Amino acid sequence: MSRQIKLIWDFRGPASAKTAEHHEIHLKEYIASEKLPLKITGFTIQGEMQAIAFMVVTDENMIQVRDALKPHRGEIYQERNAE
């Protein structure tokens, strides 16, 4: 099985939560338009002035998505068990 990589876009400021939420919509549109076999996207509010949007890609899709969408950073994705 391929590694999964979480590509992350950081947003800061008073509108960061809304911006991250809206950015996730564009990530989903990109997945659909490119017909990519990716399913995990999301956004997380990390504080009053900081939020992130993210997309989980595989090794095979990472370079294409990275070059097209220019994420701010990435990390190895580890699925969390249901709490």
Backbone bond lengths (Angstrom), bond angles and torsions (degrees), N, CA, C in turn:
res aa  C-N    CA-C-N  psi(-1)  N-CA   C-N-CA  omega(-1)  CA-C   N-CA-C  phi
1 M - - - 1.462 - - 1.533 109.76 -
2 S 1.291 116.22 140.76 1.464 123.47 179.46 1.515 111.49 -70.29
3 R 1.316 114.42 153.16 1.464 119.44 171.80 1.516 109.72 -68.54
4 Q 1.319 116.09 148.99 1.454 120.71 173.54 1.526 107.57 -108.18
5 I 1.327 115.33 134.97 1.457 122.08 -176.52 1.522 108.38 -122.05
6 K 1.319 116.04 129.61 1.463 122.32 179.42 1.525 107.48 -93.99
7 L 1.334 116.09 110.79 1.468 121.77 175.59 1.523 107.51 -88.55
8 I 1.328 116.55 134.21 1.470 121.34 -169.56 1.529 111.03 -126.70
9 W 1.332 114.48 135.74 1.461 122.52 173.31 1.524 107.02 -114.70
10 D 1.334 116.98 124.34 1.467 122.60 -178.03 1.523 110.32 -95.58
11 F 1.319 115.33 139.57 1.465 121.45 176.39 1.521 108.46 -131.61
12 R 1.327 116.14 136.78 1.459 121.49 -178.60 1.525 109.93 -130.47
13 G 1.308 115.02 153.39 1.456 120.84 177.88 1.515 111.03 113.95
14 P 1.330 115.99 175.49 1.465 120.18 -175.93 1.531 114.10 -63.50
15 A 1.332 118.10 -23.34 1.470 121.08 179.86 1.530 112.34 -100.27
16 S 1.326 117.37 13.00 1.465 120.44 -173.81 1.524 113.44 -59.45
17 A 1.320 117.85 -39.73 1.472 120.60 -178.08 1.530 110.60 -64.08
18 K 1.307 117.04 -48.21 1.472 120.64 179.54 1.521 111.11 -65.07
19 T 1.329 117.06 -37.61 1.460 120.80 179.90 1.525 110.49 -65.48
20 A 1.321 117.15 -45.02 1.465 120.82 178.84 1.526 110.87 -63.57
21 E 1.327 116.88 -42.49 1.464 121.16 178.19 1.527 110.45 -60.24
22 H 1.321 116.71 -43.53 1.458 120.97 179.66 1.536 111.27 -69.36
23 H 1.313 116.91 -36.99 1.470 120.40 179.57 1.534 110.55 -62.16
24 E 1.335 117.15 -36.23 1.469 119.53 177.72 1.526 111.27 -59.17
25 I 1.310 117.74 -35.86 1.473 121.15 177.20 1.522 109.77 -58.88
26 H 1.329 116.67 -44.67 1.465 120.78 179.42 1.532 111.85 -66.55
27 L 1.321 117.29 -34.56 1.466 119.99 176.57 1.527 110.23 -63.31
28 K 1.321 116.80 -44.01 1.472 120.81 178.09 1.528 110.97 -63.96
29 E 1.335 117.21 -38.89 1.466 120.47 177.67 1.525 111.01 -64.13
30 Y 1.329 117.00 -39.04 1.459 121.01 178.03 1.535 110.39 -63.48
31 I 1.317 117.14 -45.40 1.469 121.20 178.31 1.523 110.29 -57.20
32 A 1.326 116.56 -45.34 1.472 120.80 -179.44 1.529 111.53 -66.79
33 S 1.317 117.33 -44.50 1.468 119.67 -176.46 1.524 112.17 -67.88
34 E 1.328 116.98 -32.88 1.465 121.14 179.77 1.530 112.63 -91.15
35 K 1.341 115.41 -2.55 1.474 121.73 -179.56 1.530 111.86 53.98
36 L 1.328 115.27 47.04 1.454 121.25 -179.41 1.532 110.34 -86.11
37 P 1.320 117.27 146.95 1.473 120.56 -179.71 1.532 111.73 -85.29
38 L 1.314 116.66 46.34 1.462 121.62 -177.20 1.521 109.05 -110.90
39 K 1.326 115.73 144.55 1.460 118.82 -175.93 1.533 113.96 -129.75
40 I 1.319 118.00 -16.12 1.466 119.59 -172.60 1.525 110.57 -101.31
41 T 1.333 115.46 115.58 1.457 123.16 171.71 1.520 106.58 -137.09
42 G 1.298 116.23 168.07 1.454 118.49 176.66 1.507 111.63 175.89
43 F 1.323 114.10 -179.39 1.457 120.36 172.93 1.517 107.16 -144.78
44 T 1.319 115.26 150.24 1.459 121.34 -178.54 1.520 108.29 -135.26
45 I 1.317 114.85 130.35 1.462 120.17 175.45 1.528 106.18 -88.38
46 Q 1.316 115.89 121.66 1.460 120.07 -174.79 1.519 112.67 -104.54
47 G 1.276 116.97 -1.66 1.454 122.25 179.29 1.513 108.69 167.21
48 E 1.305 115.54 179.89 1.456 120.68 -177.95 1.530 112.70 -62.32
49 M 1.323 116.28 -28.69 1.461 120.66 -174.38 1.526 113.46 -121.86
50 Q 1.331 117.76 15.99 1.459 119.62 -178.26 1.528 110.63 -149.30
51 A 1.352 114.86 137.29 1.461 121.21 176.51 1.526 107.69 -150.91
52 I 1.332 115.40 161.67 1.460 120.28 177.05 1.520 109.10 -130.73
53 A 1.329 114.78 153.81 1.465 122.44 166.66 1.518 104.67 -117.24
54 F 1.341 116.79 148.90 1.454 118.87 -178.23 1.517 112.34 -146.67
55 M 1.322 113.98 159.93 1.460 123.06 176.04 1.523 106.45 -140.59
56 V 1.325 116.80 134.73 1.458 120.50 177.59 1.525 108.01 -99.46
57 V 1.343 115.00 124.51 1.468 121.68 -178.84 1.524 108.98 -121.13
58 T 1.322 115.78 166.53 1.457 120.50 173.83 1.526 108.51 -98.13
59 D 1.329 115.72 168.64 1.464 119.92 176.99 1.527 111.33 -53.17
60 E 1.326 116.36 -39.18 1.467 121.14 -176.31 1.531 112.89 -65.04
61 N 1.332 117.12 -31.46 1.463 121.57 -177.48 1.522 113.91 -99.67
62 M 1.310 117.23 -9.65 1.466 120.71 -170.50 1.519 113.31 -59.69
63 I 1.314 118.47 -49.05 1.468 120.13 -175.24 1.526 111.10 -65.18
64 Q 1.321 117.83 -42.56 1.467 121.70 178.81 1.529 110.37 -59.28
65 V 1.317 116.47 -49.98 1.461 120.45 -177.75 1.529 110.59 -67.88
66 R 1.312 117.33 -43.68 1.470 121.59 179.71 1.521 111.34 -57.55
67 D 1.337 116.32 -47.50 1.459 119.80 -177.51 1.527 112.40 -68.64
68 A 1.319 116.82 -33.96 1.470 120.36 -178.54 1.530 112.63 -78.90
69 L 1.335 117.31 -40.06 1.464 120.41 -169.98 1.524 115.13 -108.63
70 K 1.315 118.48 -9.68 1.467 123.83 173.72 1.542 114.04 50.70
71 P 1.331 117.43 63.25 1.470 118.69 176.70 1.522 110.54 -65.31
72 H 1.315 116.13 159.45 1.457 120.84 -179.92 1.518 112.20 -77.83
73 R 1.326 116.41 -30.16 1.460 120.60 -179.44 1.524 109.85 -164.15
74 G 1.313 116.02 175.52 1.449 121.40 178.74 1.512 110.42 -150.97
75 E 1.330 115.43 160.33 1.461 121.18 177.05 1.522 108.45 -153.15
76 I 1.317 115.61 160.10 1.462 119.63 176.88 1.526 107.27 -67.74
77 Y 1.334 116.12 132.35 1.458 121.68 -177.44 1.519 109.50 -89.39
78 Q 1.309 115.59 130.09 1.461 121.69 174.60 1.512 107.93 -124.71
79 E 1.322 114.68 115.41 1.453 120.27 -178.85 1.518 109.72 -64.94
80 R 1.294 115.86 133.63 1.473 120.34 179.57 1.515 109.42 -90.78
81 N 1.318 116.27 143.73 1.458 121.17 176.24 1.514 108.92 -71.47
82 A 1.320 115.46 152.28 1.468 119.82 177.85 1.521 109.11 -61.80
83 E 1.311 115.82 136.47 1.459 119.84 -176.89 1.507 111.07 -95.67
